[in-house]
Amino acid sequence: MSATALQIKKSLADAIRKKMAKEGLNLSTFSRKINTERNALRRILDEKSTSITLNTMVKTAEALDLELTLSVKPMPVAELGKIAEKLAVAKTAKEANNLKRQFLAGYYGHPVRKPRAQNSTV
């Protein structure tokens, strides 16, 4: 589980909890409002559970009149510099390759992998 995913989930769960409290909604009332089970809502509110779909996040936020935004930006130059410094003194090819991947992902963003077609019988 990445630290970024946990940070995003914590922000979402905190915003939902605050809005529920402000509107006086308990789990049962809110789960009916978004047409989902209370256990699913508990997972949405669990800061450590990152198994949530984008559709679920949007549906939950919209039910509370919250604006959900997602942004992607390059890693700060200072962070890229730290990776480059480590790369310059890497002792093994494996370490250097790992640092190169980190640097490129930080500069360009993580690559999007297209799902592969699955064999199916028609």
Stockholm file with secondary structure:
# STOCKHOLM 1.0

chainA/1-122         MSATALQIKKSLADAIRKKMAKEGLNLSTFSRKINTERNALRRILDEKSTSITLNTMVKTAEALDLELTLSVKPMPVAELGKIAEKLAVAKTAKEANNLKRQFLAGYYGHPVRKPRAQNSTV
#=GR chainA/1-122 SS CCHHHHHHHHHHHHHHHHHHHHHTCCHHHHHHHTTCCHHHHHHHHCTTCCCCCHHHHHHHHHHTTCCCCCCCCCCCHHHHHHHHHHHHTCCSHHHHHHHHHHHHHHHHCCCCCCCCCCCCCC
#=GC SS_cons         CCHHHHHHHHHHHHHHHHHHHHHTCCHHHHHHHTTCCHHHHHHHHCTTCCCCCHHHHHHHHHHTTCCCCCCCCCCCHHHHHHHHHHHHTCCSHHHHHHHHHHHHHHHHCCCCCCCCCCCCCC
//
